[in-house]
Amino acid sequence: MKVAVLCHGGVLQAALEALASQRLLTGVGVPDRMPELNMGLEQAARQAGILFARIDSTAIEDQLAGWLEASNSDVVCVMGFPHRIPAHLLQRPKFGFFNFHGGALPGYRGPDPVFWQIRNQEPSGAITIHRMTPELDAGGIAHAENVPVGPEDTYGLYMQRLGAVLPRVMIEFVQRLAIHGEGLPLAEQVAMEARYWRRPEAAELTIDWTASAEAIKALVRACNPLYAGALTTLKGIPIRLLQVTDGGAHGSANVEPGTILEASPEYGVRIACGDGGTLIADILYAEDGFFTGRQLVKLFGLRMGEQVGMPKPLGDVIG
C-alpha cells in the first residue's frame, strides 16, 4: 500500500512519521501559504527521501496532477489541506482520496469544525474519515473516532488532542483499506442531519455579553489561538480576550451585561454576563501587545461600572 498525504500544520507530523516508519508514505503535499506552519513537515519528508511539494492554489490542477503521478500512490489522505481538489483528480489514485475531517459528520461539515464544536460547547468532536467527492464533506464515512473536548480546551489544545489520536487512526485506516480495497465498507451520510458551518466571520468572533458566562468562555476558548482571541471593546478600543475564568454570580438583577463589577491591580477585571454570572479577564490582546487583566486596569484606567462591548453604530448615536 502506497499512501500520499496532502496536509497543513505541524500537529500532523506524528501521523506522517507513523506512515513513514512502516514504509507506506510516498508523497507529502502542503499548501504554498503560511510556510512556517509546514517547515517541520518539509524537513522530515526531505530527510526521509519522500517526495515533497508545495501546491499553489492558482495552479493546483497541473501541480497536483504531477505530484500524483510522481508519488504513484494507491490512496491520498487529506488532513487540513485548504485548497479545493479538482473533481476529476479525485479518482486518479486507485482507491481515491480520503479526508480526515476534524469534526463529527454530517453535523459539522465545513472548513473549521474545531472552532464550532468548542464554541457550541459540544462534549466531544471527532476525526471522521470519509471518501472525498465533489460535494464538500459529503462522501461515505469509513471511520469516526470520537475525541472528547475538555472543559478547558482551547482551539490549540484540542488540535493537540486530535494530533495525538491521529497516528493510530491513520495506520488502522490504511490497514483496513489494504484488506478491503475497493470493497472498504462506507456508511452513507444522512442528508437530513447535515449542516455546513462556514469559516467564522467577525460577528461570530465577537462577544455578546448578554450570553451566558459559559457560552462566552466557550467562544474565548474557540478563538485561542487561531483567531487571536474573542473580540470586544474597551473604551471604544478593540481588544481580544484569550483566556477568562469563572468569576461567580454577581447576585444582582439590575446589572447590565458587560458591566465591569471589579477593577483593581490586585484582583483584575470582573465582567457581568447575561445569565447573572461573571468572568474574569485573565489574558487579552490589544494593539500594543498582550496583557493580563491586572495590567489592563492600570493601562486603561478602568473603573467599576464601566462597560465593555461593541460600540453602538454611528447612526444610533446620532439618532
Rosetta silent file (secondary structure, phi, psi, omega in degrees, C-alpha in Angstrom):
SEQUENCE: MKVAVLCHGGVLQAALEALASQRLLTGVGVPDRMPELNMGLEQAARQAGILFARIDSTAIEDQLAGWLEASNSDVVCVMGFPHRIPAHLLQRPKFGFFNFHGGALPGYRGPDPVFWQIRNQEPSGAITIHRMTPELDAGGIAHAENVPVGPEDTYGLYMQRLGAVLPRVMIEFVQRLAIHGEGLPLAEQVAMEARYWRRPEAAELTIDWTASAEAIKALVRACNPLYAGALTTLKGIPIRLLQVTDGGAHGSANVEPGTILEASPEYGVRIACGDGGTLIADILYAEDGFFTGRQLVKLFGLRMGEQVGMPKPLGDVIG
SCORE:     score description
SCORE:     0.000 S_00000001
   1 L     0.000  125.500  179.217    0.000    0.000    0.000 S_00000001
   2 L  -112.097  125.318 -173.075    1.402    3.356   -1.077 S_00000001
   3 E  -120.773  128.975  170.396   -0.009    6.417    0.669 S_00000001
   4 E  -110.660  153.268 -174.906    0.391   10.084   -0.235 S_00000001
   5 E  -131.896  130.932  167.862   -0.761   12.857    2.081 S_00000001
   6 E  -105.415  124.401 -172.359   -1.983   16.394    1.486 S_00000001
   7 E  -152.371  176.326 -179.499   -1.847   18.282    4.773 S_00000001
   8 L  -158.485  116.694  175.547   -1.274   21.567    6.566 S_00000001
   9 L   115.796  137.203 -175.553    0.168   22.159   10.038 S_00000001
  10 H   -66.300  -20.276 -179.832    2.874   20.709   12.261 S_00000001
  11 H   -63.236  -15.892 -177.365    0.384   18.906   14.535 S_00000001
  12 H   -90.646   -3.222 -173.226    0.102   16.310   11.754 S_00000001
  13 H   -61.724  -37.941 -179.363    3.791   15.398   11.721 S_00000001
  14 H   -61.987  -36.337  178.372    3.410   12.416   14.063 S_00000001
  15 H   -66.166  -40.565  178.224    0.870   10.846   11.697 S_00000001
  16 H   -66.926  -38.654  178.163    3.244   11.223    8.761 S_00000001
  17 H   -64.301  -36.001  177.487    6.092    9.730   10.786 S_00000001
  18 H   -63.522  -42.046  177.430    3.870    6.744   11.631 S_00000001
  19 H   -65.932  -44.041 -178.304    3.239    6.136    7.927 S_00000001
  20 H   -64.704  -35.606 -178.246    6.901    6.620    7.040 S_00000001
  21 H   -64.831  -24.805  178.219    8.045    4.217    9.773 S_00000001
  22 L  -102.554   15.058  176.447    6.049    1.454    8.089 S_00000001
  23 L    57.201   39.970  179.564    7.308    2.411    4.620 S_00000001
  24 L  -103.546  -23.511 -171.506    3.831    3.413    3.476 S_00000001
  25 E   -85.198  124.165 -178.864    4.383    7.110    2.762 S_00000001
  26 E  -115.856  -13.113 -179.321    5.291    8.013   -0.826 S_00000001
  27 E  -165.540  146.648  176.579    4.497   11.710   -1.031 S_00000001
  28 E  -130.129  130.364  175.829    3.661   14.811    1.023 S_00000001
  29 E  -126.496  138.868  179.246    1.966   17.918   -0.334 S_00000001
  30 E  -131.373  159.736  175.750    1.273   21.163    1.535 S_00000001
  31 E   -70.629  157.774 -178.641   -0.289   24.487    0.519 S_00000001
  32 L   -77.445  -13.803 -177.573    2.021   27.259   -0.572 S_00000001
  33 L   -87.000  158.009  178.342    0.653   29.681    2.041 S_00000001
  34 L    47.331   58.961 -175.867    1.926   30.091    5.640 S_00000001
  35 H   -60.389  -24.996 -178.819    5.119   28.080    5.030 S_00000001
  36 H   -63.123  -25.259  179.755    6.205   28.445    8.658 S_00000001
  37 H   -74.270  -18.918 -174.204    3.452   26.009    9.683 S_00000001
  38 H  -117.004   12.707 -178.666    4.878   23.288    7.463 S_00000001
  39 H   -61.837  -42.252  179.716    8.622   23.710    7.909 S_00000001
  40 H   -65.066  -39.307  178.498    8.862   20.651   10.159 S_00000001
  41 H   -62.594  -45.075 -178.784    6.851   18.542    7.715 S_00000001
  42 H   -63.435  -44.954 -179.064    9.075   19.570    4.826 S_00000001
  43 H   -61.787  -45.146 -179.067   12.281   18.896    6.730 S_00000001
  44 H   -64.578  -41.219 -179.338   11.118   15.455    7.880 S_00000001
  45 H   -65.258  -44.999 -177.254    9.913   14.473    4.406 S_00000001
  46 H   -68.359  -37.477  178.040   13.094   15.551    2.659 S_00000001
  47 H   -64.412  -32.247  179.346   15.319   13.852    5.240 S_00000001
  48 L   -85.761   -0.380  179.985   13.392   10.616    4.685 S_00000001
  49 L    72.127   27.954 -179.014   13.711   10.956    0.902 S_00000001
  50 L   -98.178  137.114  179.658    9.939   11.313    0.439 S_00000001
  51 E   -53.904  129.032 -178.665    8.539   13.349   -2.437 S_00000001
  52 E  -129.749  138.708  179.616    7.552   16.814   -1.172 S_00000001
  53 E  -144.251  143.940  169.475    5.613   19.551   -2.961 S_00000001
  54 E  -100.449  124.039 -173.485    4.161   22.949   -2.222 S_00000001
  55 E  -100.342  121.366  179.161    0.844   23.285   -4.030 S_00000001
  56 L   -86.995  127.766 -177.542   -0.114   26.717   -5.374 S_00000001
  57 H   -62.389  -24.998 -178.893   -3.866   27.336   -5.324 S_00000001
  58 H   -83.114  -11.538  179.433   -3.650   29.190   -8.643 S_00000001
  59 H  -134.576   32.507 -171.111   -2.018   26.219  -10.385 S_00000001
  60 H   -63.274  -36.848 -175.270   -3.421   23.365   -8.334 S_00000001
  61 H   -62.339  -51.103 -178.746   -4.656   21.255  -11.245 S_00000001
  62 H   -68.353  -44.651 -177.605   -1.293   20.943  -13.009 S_00000001
  63 H   -65.777  -41.686 -178.511    0.794   20.760   -9.845 S_00000001
  64 H   -69.213  -38.800  177.998   -1.434   18.203   -8.176 S_00000001
  65 H   -61.863  -41.696  178.527   -1.618   16.028  -11.288 S_00000001
  66 H   -67.066  -39.697  178.537    2.180   15.997  -11.480 S_00000001
  67 H   -64.833  -41.889  178.355    2.519   15.237   -7.772 S_00000001
  68 H   -61.957  -43.496 -179.852    0.040   12.342   -8.027 S_00000001
  69 H   -65.002  -43.131 -177.517    1.919   10.824  -10.941 S_00000001
  70 H   -69.411  -36.056 -178.945    5.302   11.189   -9.232 S_00000001
  71 H   -77.138  -25.412  177.143    4.108    9.757   -5.894 S_00000001
  72 L    52.018   46.305 -174.078    2.395    6.807   -7.615 S_00000001
  73 L   -88.314  154.192  173.747    0.136    6.365   -4.600 S_00000001
  74 L   -82.507  -29.144 -177.936   -2.764    3.950   -4.116 S_00000001
  75 E  -149.773  149.097  173.670   -4.647    6.438   -1.931 S_00000001
  76 E  -115.028  125.558  175.699   -4.329   10.076   -0.916 S_00000001
  77 E  -100.854  132.398 -175.056   -5.145   11.046    2.677 S_00000001
  78 E  -114.703  128.240 -177.491   -6.096   14.688    3.198 S_00000001
  79 E  -138.283   99.661  176.861   -5.652   16.420    6.565 S_00000001
  80 L    72.951   12.461 -179.565   -6.354   20.131    6.883 S_00000001
  81 L   -73.831  122.654 -168.711   -5.402   20.868    3.277 S_00000001
  82 L   -85.080  -17.130 -176.174   -7.173   24.155    2.431 S_00000001
  83 L   -84.631  139.738  177.801   -7.261   24.088   -1.382 S_00000001
  84 L   -73.694  131.492 -176.134  -10.215   22.520   -3.155 S_00000001
  85 L   -87.657  128.492  179.206   -9.131   19.486   -5.178 S_00000001
  86 L   -53.725  135.121 -172.626  -10.365   19.360   -8.796 S_00000001
  87 H   -57.962  -38.578 -175.300  -13.158   16.781   -9.050 S_00000001
  88 H   -70.459  -15.256  178.578  -11.626   14.861  -11.949 S_00000001
  89 H   -88.024  -13.414 -176.027   -8.473   14.182   -9.916 S_00000001
  90 L   -64.088  -24.831 -179.769  -10.340   12.556   -7.022 S_00000001
  91 L   -98.226    3.738 -176.270  -10.493    9.245   -8.900 S_00000001
  92 L   -64.636  -49.178  176.388   -6.882    9.319  -10.088 S_00000001
  93 L   -68.496  155.955 -177.901   -5.424    7.155   -7.268 S_00000001
  94 L   -53.443  -44.178 -177.871   -6.548    3.516   -7.223 S_00000001
  95 L  -107.874   10.998  174.628   -8.583    3.975   -4.018 S_00000001
  96 L    80.370 -160.839  179.096   -9.299    7.682   -4.385 S_00000001
  97 E  -110.847  140.103  173.989   -8.947   10.453   -1.804 S_00000001
  98 E  -126.626  130.279  179.980   -9.990   10.201    1.843 S_00000001
  99 E   -96.694  134.513  174.040  -10.384   13.239    4.064 S_00000001
 100 E   -98.776   90.136 -172.211   -9.558   13.132    7.788 S_00000001
 101 E   -83.672  132.389 -175.714  -12.128   15.691    8.895 S_00000001
 102 L   -84.253   38.181 -179.988  -11.642   17.264   12.325 S_00000001
 103 L  -161.726  166.758  179.584  -15.304   17.126   13.267 S_00000001
 104 L   -76.613  131.688  177.257  -18.365   14.914   13.551 S_00000001
 105 L  -111.317  147.275    8.013  -20.193   14.313   10.266 S_00000001
 106 L   -91.771    4.001 -172.847  -22.660   15.082    8.900 S_00000001
 107 L   -72.586  -20.843 -178.013  -23.484   17.662   11.582 S_00000001
 108 L  -127.555   59.120  169.801  -20.212   19.586   11.358 S_00000001
 109 E   -73.511  157.183  176.582  -19.341   19.954    7.704 S_00000001
 110 L   124.932  172.920 -171.428  -17.209   22.917    6.740 S_00000001
 111 L   -75.859  -18.069 -176.868  -13.645   24.265    6.859 S_00000001
 112 L  -142.108   67.527 -179.517  -13.293   24.722   10.629 S_00000001
 113 H   -65.763  -26.295 -179.645  -15.357   22.243   12.668 S_00000001
 114 H   -61.210  -46.635  178.242  -12.997   22.523   15.651 S_00000001
 115 H   -56.172  -49.883 -172.834  -13.960   26.169   16.216 S_00000001
 116 H   -70.092  -35.683  179.366  -17.686   25.470   16.024 S_00000001
 117 H   -65.928  -40.574  176.989  -17.639   22.363   18.208 S_00000001
 118 H   -69.234  -46.200 -179.216  -15.846   24.229   21.007 S_00000001
 119 H   -60.032  -37.352 -178.163  -17.989   27.339   20.591 S_00000001
 120 L   -84.513    5.034  175.972  -21.164   25.234   20.664 S_00000001
 121 L    60.150   38.878  175.552  -19.968   23.523   23.872 S_00000001
 122 L   -69.775  140.272  178.709  -20.059   20.038   22.386 S_00000001
 123 L   -71.307  -21.024  178.140  -18.797   17.383   24.838 S_00000001
 124 E  -153.384  155.568  170.568  -16.825   15.724   22.042 S_00000001
 125 E  -114.775 -152.277 -177.845  -15.692   16.173   18.496 S_00000001
 126 E  -165.001  159.507  159.926  -14.302   13.575   16.130 S_00000001
 127 E  -104.490  113.884 -178.196  -11.872   12.569   13.462 S_00000001
 128 E  -111.385  118.519  179.737  -14.161   11.436   10.665 S_00000001
 129 E   -94.863  120.392 -179.516  -12.590    9.649    7.725 S_00000001
 130 E  -137.804  151.088  176.172  -14.704    9.929    4.583 S_00000001
 131 E   -68.021  136.356 -179.597  -14.249    9.399    0.888 S_00000001
 132 L   -83.323  135.451  178.253  -13.869   12.703   -0.898 S_00000001
 133 L  -129.570  171.792  177.706  -16.449   13.592   -3.535 S_00000001
 134 L   -58.546  -28.169  176.223  -17.106   16.806   -5.485 S_00000001
 135 L   -84.757  126.841 -173.701  -19.541   17.832   -2.708 S_00000001
 136 L   -61.933  129.534  172.540  -17.567   19.019    0.313 S_00000001
 137 L    59.221   26.287 -173.188  -17.523   16.688    3.352 S_00000001
 138 L  -111.165   -5.322 -174.771  -20.378   14.597    1.928 S_00000001
 139 L   -73.680  167.610 -179.588  -18.764   11.263    0.996 S_00000001
 140 L   -58.434  143.577 -174.492  -19.277    7.899    2.645 S_00000001
 141 E   -93.362  124.873  177.591  -17.734    7.506    6.108 S_00000001
 142 E   -89.044  -30.650 -178.737  -15.026    4.886    6.619 S_00000001
 143 E  -166.049  144.353  173.582  -14.452    5.580   10.312 S_00000001
 144 E  -130.819  120.612 -178.824  -15.427    8.054   13.047 S_00000001
 145 E  -110.686  108.154  178.679  -13.241    8.390   16.128 S_00000001
 146 E   -67.264  136.325  178.652  -14.822   10.403   18.947 S_00000001
 147 E  -129.982  110.654 -176.730  -12.378   12.763   20.685 S_00000001
 148 E   -58.485  146.665  172.945  -13.651   14.419   23.906 S_00000001
 149 L   -99.364  114.855  179.845  -13.488   18.206   24.235 S_00000001
 150 L   -69.096  152.628 -177.142  -12.051   19.055   27.654 S_00000001
 151 L   -62.561  -20.561  178.485  -13.733   21.813   29.703 S_00000001
 152 L  -112.738   10.236 -177.791  -10.631   23.998   29.433 S_00000001
 153 L   -66.339  125.290  166.721   -9.605   23.053   25.904 S_00000001
 154 L   -86.489  174.406  174.594   -8.684   25.952   23.690 S_00000001
 155 H   -53.685  -47.752 -177.190   -8.620   25.568   19.932 S_00000001
 156 H   -65.008  -42.006  179.471   -4.899   24.863   20.123 S_00000001
 157 H   -66.091  -38.104  179.235   -5.153   22.317   22.934 S_00000001
 158 H   -68.878  -34.594  175.377   -7.927   20.444   21.174 S_00000001
 159 H   -61.640  -36.319  176.276   -5.873   20.316   17.985 S_00000001
 160 H   -65.268  -37.451  175.688   -3.151   18.634   20.042 S_00000001
 161 H   -59.932  -47.509  179.264   -5.737   16.081   21.211 S_00000001
 162 H   -61.668  -42.470 -179.097   -6.641   15.330   17.604 S_00000001
 163 H   -63.569  -32.144  179.607   -2.970   15.140   16.661 S_00000001
 164 H   -71.140  -32.302 -178.826   -2.286   12.606   19.428 S_00000001
 165 H   -82.501  -28.880 -169.010   -5.065   10.297   18.205 S_00000001
 166 H   -58.162  -43.230 -178.152   -4.348   10.694   14.512 S_00000001
 167 H   -57.198  -44.672  178.692   -1.327    8.356   14.065 S_00000001
 168 H   -64.009  -45.766 -179.187   -3.227    5.331   15.386 S_00000001
 169 H   -61.744  -40.529 -179.936   -6.361    6.191   13.422 S_00000001
 170 H   -62.507  -50.125 -178.085   -4.318    6.700   10.274 S_00000001
 171 H   -64.014  -41.609  178.842   -2.486    3.367   10.493 S_00000001
 172 H   -62.488  -40.246  178.781   -5.688    1.467   11.318 S_00000001
 173 H   -64.013  -46.855 -178.601   -7.443    3.027    8.337 S_00000001
 174 H   -62.635  -39.579  177.896   -4.624    2.170    5.927 S_00000001
 175 H   -62.964  -42.865  178.306   -4.539   -1.417    7.209 S_00000001
 176 H   -64.829  -39.686  178.789   -8.298   -1.776    6.694 S_00000001
 177 H   -64.798  -38.787  178.160   -8.022   -0.291    3.226 S_00000001
 178 H   -63.594  -34.222  179.823   -5.252   -2.746    2.370 S_00000001
 179 H   -75.944  -47.110 -172.276   -7.507   -5.640    3.423 S_00000001
 180 H   -92.599  -26.026 -178.686  -10.759   -4.492    1.826 S_00000001
 181 H    59.292 -134.764 -178.672   -9.518   -2.412   -1.092 S_00000001
 182 H   -67.241  -12.363  177.794  -12.362   -1.050   -3.196 S_00000001
 183 H   -91.673   13.622  179.754  -14.769   -3.042   -1.014 S_00000001
 184 L   -56.339  124.869 -179.313  -13.976   -0.937    2.082 S_00000001
 185 L   -64.217  131.923  177.903  -17.298   -0.523    3.956 S_00000001
 186 L  -127.334  134.406  177.884  -18.567    3.065    3.896 S_00000001
 187 E   -93.150  124.605  179.627  -21.533    4.436    5.835 S_00000001
 188 L   -68.356  137.715  177.135  -23.661    6.844    3.832 S_00000001
 189 L   -74.131  142.173  178.828  -24.188   10.228    5.490 S_00000001
 190 L   -83.000  111.688 -173.234  -27.754   11.098    6.419 S_00000001
 191 H   -59.583  -36.829 -177.258  -28.537   14.171    4.313 S_00000001
 192 H   -67.842  -19.145 -179.755  -31.254   15.441    6.670 S_00000001
 193 H   -95.632   -1.773 -175.135  -28.717   15.613    9.519 S_00000001
 194 L   -76.608  139.498  173.066  -26.132   17.524    7.509 S_00000001
 195 L  -143.350  131.451  179.648  -25.176   21.058    8.423 S_00000001
 196 E   -99.870  126.025  178.433  -22.474   23.171    6.825 S_00000001
 197 L  -109.410  116.065  179.571  -20.608   25.606    9.071 S_00000001
 198 L   -72.219  169.183  174.633  -18.712   28.320    7.226 S_00000001
 199 L   -65.222  134.129 -174.969  -15.453   29.752    8.489 S_00000001
 200 L   -61.479  141.485  177.353  -16.350   32.189   11.295 S_00000001
 201 L  -105.080  179.598 -172.226  -16.566   35.850   10.420 S_00000001
 202 H   -55.728  -41.989 -178.096  -16.043   38.922   12.611 S_00000001
 203 H   -63.343  -32.484 -177.984  -19.576   38.942   14.029 S_00000001
 204 H   -84.242  -10.046  175.331  -19.223   35.307   15.118 S_00000001
 205 H   -98.224   -0.080 -175.142  -15.883   36.030   16.788 S_00000001
 206 E   -97.824  135.852 -178.272  -17.350   38.916   18.779 S_00000001
 207 L   -73.507  129.706  169.305  -18.508   38.504   22.376 S_00000001
 208 L  -101.522  106.233 -173.639  -22.176   39.074   23.113 S_00000001
 209 L   -70.941   -9.107  174.215  -22.140   39.928   26.812 S_00000001
 210 L   -78.949   -9.986  177.032  -25.863   39.132   27.101 S_00000001
 211 L   -74.667  171.085  178.863  -24.951   35.453   26.599 S_00000001
 212 L   -71.201  158.884  178.122  -24.202   33.132   29.498 S_00000001
 213 H   -60.049  -39.467 -179.321  -20.780   33.070   31.120 S_00000001
 214 H   -66.469  -39.120  179.206  -20.235   29.508   29.872 S_00000001
 215 H   -66.146  -40.770  178.744  -21.125   30.441   26.289 S_00000001
 216 H   -66.784  -42.739  178.203  -18.743   33.407   26.339 S_00000001
 217 H   -60.829  -39.543  178.479  -15.985   31.308   27.852 S_00000001
 218 H   -63.028  -41.125  177.475  -16.522   28.698   25.122 S_00000001
 219 H   -62.696  -43.259  179.127  -16.165   31.374   22.443 S_00000001
 220 H   -59.931  -44.904  179.031  -12.943   32.627   24.025 S_00000001
 221 H   -63.321  -39.403 -178.819  -11.525   29.092   24.067 S_00000001
 222 H   -67.820  -23.803 -178.654  -12.578   28.520   20.455 S_00000001
 223 L   -91.476   -3.118 -174.213  -10.757   31.688   19.370 S_00000001
 224 L  -111.602  115.907    8.030   -7.444   30.853   21.079 S_00000001
 225 L  -106.074   -9.012 -166.778   -5.031   30.914   19.321 S_00000001
 226 L   -56.424  -40.515 -177.539   -6.129   30.644   15.672 S_00000001
 227 L  -101.714   14.706  172.846   -8.378   33.717   15.698 S_00000001
 228 L    62.502   23.240  176.505   -6.209   35.653   18.160 S_00000001
 229 L   105.800  161.946  178.713   -8.933   35.828   20.786 S_00000001
 230 E   -85.125  135.943 -170.166  -12.612   36.742   21.042 S_00000001
 231 E   -85.579  136.804  168.060  -13.346   40.336   20.092 S_00000001
 232 E  -150.973 -175.593  176.641  -14.857   43.008   22.342 S_00000001
 233 E  -130.513  154.968  178.587  -14.139   46.683   23.003 S_00000001
 234 E  -138.186  115.782 -174.928  -12.982   48.653   25.998 S_00000001
 235 L    54.279   37.442  178.154  -13.439   52.436   25.971 S_00000001
 236 L    80.509   -0.773 -177.815  -14.041   52.103   22.239 S_00000001
 237 E  -100.124  127.776  178.287  -10.743   50.288   21.661 S_00000001
 238 E   -65.446  133.096  172.184  -10.883   46.771   20.162 S_00000001
 239 E  -134.059  161.419  179.532   -9.386   44.095   22.386 S_00000001
 240 E  -126.611  124.904  178.092   -9.311   40.317   22.127 S_00000001
 241 E   -87.407  128.950  179.221   -9.771   38.022   25.091 S_00000001
 242 E  -107.166  -22.667  177.392   -7.630   34.875   25.019 S_00000001
 243 E  -153.082  133.601  174.351   -8.397   33.478   28.468 S_00000001
 244 E  -134.574  156.849  174.638  -11.141   34.021   31.014 S_00000001
 245 E  -129.822  159.239 -178.456  -12.099   32.256   34.229 S_00000001
 246 E   -65.573  127.913  179.597  -15.354   31.938   36.123 S_00000001
 247 E  -106.197    9.024  179.663  -15.895   34.835   38.488 S_00000001
 248 E    81.086  178.551 -179.995  -19.044   33.501   40.170 S_00000001
 249 E   -79.359  147.154  178.545  -22.513   35.040   40.277 S_00000001
 250 L   -91.583  -16.907  169.714  -22.898   38.791   40.717 S_00000001
 251 L    72.001   23.197  179.418  -26.188   38.436   42.608 S_00000001
 252 L  -137.285  134.297 -179.896  -27.998   41.481   41.243 S_00000001
 253 L   -82.937   -7.678 -173.392  -30.903   41.694   38.802 S_00000001
 254 L  -104.388    7.255 -178.574  -30.100   45.316   37.885 S_00000001
 255 L   -89.228  125.786  179.084  -26.615   44.831   36.448 S_00000001
 256 L   -76.947  134.420  177.238  -26.360   45.315   32.691 S_00000001
 257 L   -55.872  139.420 -176.975  -24.335   42.618   30.875 S_00000001
 258 L    93.592   -2.512  178.866  -20.866   43.862   30.022 S_00000001
 259 E   -76.531  135.461  174.543  -20.583   45.964   33.189 S_00000001
 260 E   -79.008  115.536 -176.867  -17.225   45.919   34.940 S_00000001
 261 E   -91.924  -22.400  179.600  -18.002   44.836   38.500 S_00000001
 262 E  -151.498  135.767  178.543  -14.473   44.908   39.798 S_00000001
 263 E  -148.048  104.482 -179.947  -11.318   46.577   38.520 S_00000001
 264 E  -148.859  148.255  177.874   -8.195   46.590   40.651 S_00000001
 265 L   -61.401  -24.449 -179.329   -4.480   45.993   40.095 S_00000001
 266 L   -82.477  -40.247 -173.749   -4.621   43.277   42.747 S_00000001
 267 L   -97.914  -40.296 -175.127   -7.689   41.387   41.503 S_00000001
 268 E   108.072 -145.983 -174.411   -8.001   42.271   37.817 S_00000001
 269 E  -122.403  125.250  176.691  -11.210   42.770   35.850 S_00000001
 270 E  -118.362  129.523 -170.194  -14.515   41.004   36.533 S_00000001
 271 E  -122.907  138.917 -179.566  -17.321   41.454   33.991 S_00000001
 272 E   -77.927  138.998  176.305  -21.049   40.718   34.237 S_00000001
 273 L  -111.374  173.236 -171.321  -22.612   38.258   31.787 S_00000001
 274 L   -72.463  -17.911 -177.027  -26.212   37.845   30.711 S_00000001
 275 L   -97.924   11.042 -176.670  -27.093   34.891   32.914 S_00000001
 276 L    90.508   -4.047  176.208  -26.092   36.515   36.195 S_00000001
 277 E   -88.899  174.021  177.701  -22.613   35.004   36.051 S_00000001
 278 E  -136.253  159.139  175.952  -19.323   36.828   35.731 S_00000001
 279 E  -130.057  143.050  175.776  -16.000   36.270   34.021 S_00000001
 280 E   -99.341  126.147  178.660  -12.517   37.392   34.993 S_00000001
 281 E   -78.770  108.798 -176.634  -10.381   38.631   32.094 S_00000001
 282 E   -89.563  -52.143 -176.274   -7.071   36.787   32.513 S_00000001
 283 E  -134.435  135.786 -179.986   -5.200   37.322   29.246 S_00000001
 284 E  -147.351  165.703  179.188   -6.020   39.687   26.401 S_00000001
 285 E  -124.459  128.909  170.025   -4.533   41.287   23.341 S_00000001
 286 E  -120.208  173.932 -174.736   -4.678   44.968   22.411 S_00000001
 287 L   -62.427  -17.053  179.489   -2.852   46.690   19.585 S_00000001
 288 L   -92.147   -3.340  177.455    0.037   47.408   21.957 S_00000001
 289 E   138.084 -166.692  178.942    0.579   43.768   22.901 S_00000001
 290 E   -95.928  140.959 -176.506   -0.551   41.018   25.260 S_00000001
 291 E  -142.403  157.170  168.855   -1.611   41.888   28.802 S_00000001
 292 E   -86.837  164.893  176.765   -3.043   40.365   31.932 S_00000001
 293 H   -61.066  -35.537  179.528   -6.296   41.652   33.352 S_00000001
 294 H   -64.735  -41.565  177.404   -4.393   43.245   36.238 S_00000001
 295 H   -64.554  -35.018 -177.433   -2.192   45.164   33.823 S_00000001
 296 H   -60.158  -38.234 -179.333   -5.295   46.231   31.929 S_00000001
 297 H   -57.833  -45.760 -178.310   -6.676   48.071   34.942 S_00000001
 298 H   -73.688  -41.385 -176.304   -3.634   50.317   35.113 S_00000001
 299 H   -66.585  -39.628 -176.647   -3.132   50.775   31.375 S_00000001
 300 H   -99.478   -3.817 -177.262   -6.741   51.724   30.640 S_00000001
 301 L    59.877   44.159 -173.969   -7.553   53.336   33.972 S_00000001
 302 L   -70.309  149.836  177.538  -10.549   51.044   34.379 S_00000001
 303 L  -137.382  155.678  174.878  -13.202   51.639   36.990 S_00000001
 304 L   -58.508  142.777  178.013  -16.187   49.767   38.315 S_00000001
 305 L    94.451  -16.997  176.604  -19.378   50.489   36.399 S_00000001
 306 L   -72.661  162.949 -175.662  -17.733   50.978   33.015 S_00000001
 307 E  -111.613  145.009  166.211  -18.893   48.868   30.069 S_00000001
 308 E  -110.922  156.693  179.016  -17.135   46.505   27.716 S_00000001
 309 L   134.473  169.606 -177.331  -18.650   45.556   24.398 S_00000001
 310 L   -69.530  139.276  179.067  -19.068   46.740   20.860 S_00000001
 311 L   -69.315  156.991  177.020  -19.929   50.436   20.498 S_00000001
 312 L   -66.593  147.036  174.673  -23.293   51.451   19.099 S_00000001
 313 L   -56.237  151.013 -175.653  -23.413   52.140   15.338 S_00000001
 314 H   -57.398  -38.540 -179.226  -22.818   55.792   14.493 S_00000001
 315 H   -62.171  -36.683  178.796  -26.373   56.179   13.240 S_00000001
 316 H   -67.333  -38.059 -179.604  -27.749   55.053   16.595 S_00000001
 317 H   -66.152  -45.499 -178.913  -25.568   57.546   18.422 S_00000001
 318 H   -65.035  -42.855 -177.926  -26.619   60.430   16.170 S_00000001
 319 L   -65.660    0.000    0.000  -30.282   59.466   16.319 S_00000001
